[in-house]
Amino acid sequence: MKRVLVIQTAFIGDVILATPVIEKLHQAYPQLIIDFMLRKGNEGLLEGHPFLNRVLIWDKKQGKYAQLRKLIGEIRAQQYDYVINLQRFFTTGLITVLSGGTKTIGFDKNPLSSFFSYRYPHIIDTEKGNIHEVDRNLSLLSRLTDVNERVNPRLYPRPNDFELVKHEGKYVTMSPTSVWFTKQYPLEKWVEVVNLVPSDFTVFLLGGKSDGEACEQIKAQTSHPNVVVKAGQLDFLASAALMKNAEMNYVNDSAPMHLASAVDAPVTAIFCSTVPAFGFGPLSSRSRVVEVNRILDCRPCGLHGYQACPKGHFNCSDISAKEIVGNL
């Protein structure tokens, strides 16, 4: 085996949770050429990755299908020994089937999995216990290497990333937003969390450009003397570098949680509508999960969350700021 392609064109967190596949393949086959396919906008996560040969970028917003045809042609030209598809959707299934790879691997939930060389179950069952998404992804390598020993997500911030975010004194980071409303601890409650952080700490508010307004709202409403909005100012790896040296990182069940796991940064993860048993919890060696402390018959309401609470009450966000801050 000389060349492998790994496909994960979903969201930021999904790419981070795919990195153990890269690590495991490199451990087993140090000379292996590993390429990775992702969606445009996520390529910064893997910049400078020491075990990757090439990152293929699919722009889903500009000429999506024309680019897809071009990418399939490029993939076929590489004559991969294995194509490993971590997604369960038709389009990546089509890429896998048309890849020309000698062997193709994916999950049996993919609608085109019957055309793969090997397919494996993707099990999300909260009744049978917590199977982490990392372990589900690694299960696809069971014909290639030992998958009993988990490797955690791993990103590689560069020295200049750490220099860029260098800070004297104690600090925490908070990533208060999420793509999904029901995964996001309410902004007014984030204000309470910020106010409980000791005044000699700096509080950095993180996120993308689109999160800047929400972070500015929190800053404007808090009484804490040292709040700095970094949303939209740092790329993925610089954000990870800042998180790495924080006293604590406070996040929702969203991409920043996985960013913390990928640099083994301390993390407190707030789960509102979703639950860790889905298999997307934090993997840092120092991590906490906080969630509503009473049983709600409507929770969890879905795997990914919604743009509004289906019941209209959002009781799953009834978590005290004091519990979130903990013993900082």
FENGINOR-V576713 format. One line per field, one symbol per residue. ss: DSSP state (h for helix, s for strand, l for the rest). phi: phi as a letter, one per 20 degrees, with the letter a starting at -180 (. if undefined). burial: b if it has 9 or more other C-alpha atoms within 8 Angstrom, else e. A space follows every 10 residues. Layout:
ss->???
phi->???
burial->???
This chain:
ss->llssssslll lhhhhhhhhh hhhhhhhhll llsssssssl llhhhhllll lllsssssll lllhhhhhhh hhhhhhhhll lssssllllh hhhhhhhhll llssssslll llhhhllsss lllllhhhll llhhhhhhhh hlllllllll llllllllhh hhhhllllll ssssslllll hhhlllhhhh hhhhhhllll lsssslllhh hhhhhhhhhh hlllllsssl lllllhhhhh hhhhlllsss ssllhhhhhh hlllllssss sllllhhhll llllllssss slllllllll llllllllll llllhhhlll hhhhhlll
phi->.dbcdddbde egfffffeff ffgfffgfcg efeddcdbeg odfffdfmff ddebdeddee dclgefffff fffffffflf fcdddedcdg ffffgffefm ffcccaefff fdffeffccc fddcbffeoe dfggffffff efedafdfef degbdcgegf ffffdgbeof bcdcdedbfd gfedggffef gffgfefgfe eededdqegf egffffffgf eeeffcdced gndcegffff fffgdffacd befbggffff gfclefbdde defecfffoc ffcffcbcdc bgecfdfedf erfdncfbfg endlffefcf fffffmef
burial->eebbbbbbbb eebbbbbbbb bbbbbbeeee ebbbbbbbbb ebbbbbeeee ebeebbbbbb eeebeebbee bbeebbeebb bbbbbbbbbb ebbbbbbebb bbbbbbbbbb bbbeebeebb eeeebeeeeb bbbbbbbbbb bbeebebeee ebbbbbbeee bbeebeeeeb bbbbbbbbeb bbbbbebebb bbbbbbbeee bbbbbbbbee bbebbbebbe ebebebbbbb bbebeebbbb bbbbebbbbb bbbbebbbbb bbbbbbbbbb bbbbebbbbb bbbbeebebb bbeeeeeebe beeebbeebe eeebebbebe beebbeee
